[in-house]
Amino acid sequence: MTTTATLRMKLAQTEANIVTAKKFLEILNENKTLLLQQLAIVATFPVLTLPVEITQEIFIQCLPFDQCRPFVTQVETHTPLTLLGVCREWRDIALSTPELWAALSLHFDPVPSGVSAPKLNQVNAYIEKWLDRATNRPLSLCFERETDDDSVGECSFPPARMGDIIRQYSSRIEYLELALSQIDIGQLELNDLKFPLLQRVSFGHVYGADPDSDNPVEGFAHAPQLRSLCLEEYTSFEYYPFPSWQLTTFDGTISSMELFYITPNLLEAKCIVEHLHPLPTSAVHHPGLEFLTFTPNTDIPVDILPYLNLPSLRYLDVSEMEDATHPSLLAFLTRSAPPLTTLCIHADDGFADSQECISVVDATLENLELASPSRKVQDAILRLGDVNYPLNQRIEPAKTSPCLLKLKALSFLQSEGVDYDVLVRFLKKRYSGKDGIAKLESFRLVWRYGTFLPTMLRSGPAGDPNSRTLRRLKEEGLDIHVGTNRKNHLH
């Protein structure tokens, strides 16, 4: 029998072993720390062995700027500042890469009473230090200042100082975005400055008094390369007259047809129509416009198509139009007879003229995008050229039936489902590129929210024959998407 003395002896021995183990663990941890210190001195990280030029290009590709809006909303999250904090080598490379510092966005909030505002000279020094690192590169600048009619505070960076910064760097500014009130923009005196490199401008009205069309603010009289204009947030031509004859791209809200009268060189327009006043007595003829995206006001839809004649149009997106406006689309296409290659339309059962609209541009159409298409409209497209498709099931009335011989891309967006037997036959035929038809390159079926996953896709790749065929077409090179916006169920 084990005695108490024996147990106490074993316990003491165990405690002694624990003490010894702890001391040994301390020695191991000390050795680990020493080894890590030595490794940090002599180790070579593969990424740090890259040539400086390659690292610089990687940094540039990491910028969160896109070509149209080259800025981010928070200065402290700018990629350049993040790169400075990684290591000494990356800091040196980042500071010697001017492209990283060629874009700057600053958001100035009102400073409430009792709160200390940043000193003006500190803000000035920050901006100048940032932009000086860009050396002689063209600049993209964004200034946003929020003011409230009831504010009792003061702005940390007044418009007059913004004007000084813009004036100081005007010879290098390539893109300028101002989200200010009309009064603030007027204080910048942009019409007196020379902008030899300026190509793109964006204005947005945030807070402050409503813009006044009786006191428009002119700007950029000395910007010979200005081509692109974006007017957001309650801004329009009536508030900011621009040298419109040189514009080639417009994105913004319109309240009249003036845009199409005063921009003879306009190639691309993305328009939100609030209202139209006055209404033109005849269609405006614009011989050069090639791309048009039209979004009507959701509260009081206004259709501009009856007032346009665009014989050079190649891209038309009217997928946001309500059903009642579709007859004007047929009349517009018939009147303009454009060489349209891309057409995006809303196509539920209320769109009775769909086949006739498509037939007008059948000879040139390469990309067809149908938003919220009904099963009937989808079947009419997928059964094109199908002699077994009963005439009484086609969209009525259909005076002509398109062939879409040049079709390369087809999209059904927000679809409630499709006849997969018909779809597979269509894709097989179109992907073959035989019988004088163009080879289909892309097909997208994006389900409406709440649509159940079809049984054939639940069974997996080895299940339904249609599922296997769709996956085989994808493997052979057809860019095909069947699923939600976020998930392609053919992967």
Buried (B, 14 or more C-beta within 10 A) or exposed (E): EEEEEEEEEEEEEEEEEEEEEEEEEEEEEEEEEEEEEEEEEEEEEEEEEBEEEEBBBEBBEEBEBEEEBBBBEEBEEBBBEEBBEEEEEBEEBBBEBBBBBBBBBBBBBBBEEEEEBEEEEEBBEBBEEBBEBBEEBBBBBBBBBBBEEEBEBEBBBBBEBBBEBBBEBBBBBBBBBBBBBBBBBBBBBBBEBBBEBBBBBBBBBBBBEEBEEEEBBBBBBBBEEBBBBBBBEBBBBBBBBBBBEBBBBBBBBBBBBBBBEBBBEBBBBBBBBBEBEEEBEEBBEBEBBBBBBBBBEEEEBBBBBBBBBBBBBBBBBBBBBEEEBBBBBBBBBEBBEBBBBBBBBBBBEBBBBBBBBBBBBBEBBBBBBBBBBBEBBBBBBBBBBEEEBEEEEBBEEBEEBBBBBBBBBBBBBBBBBBBBEBBBBBBBBBBEEEEEBEEBBEBBBBBEEEBEEBEBBEEEEEEBEBBBBBBEBBEEEBEBBBBBEEEBBBE
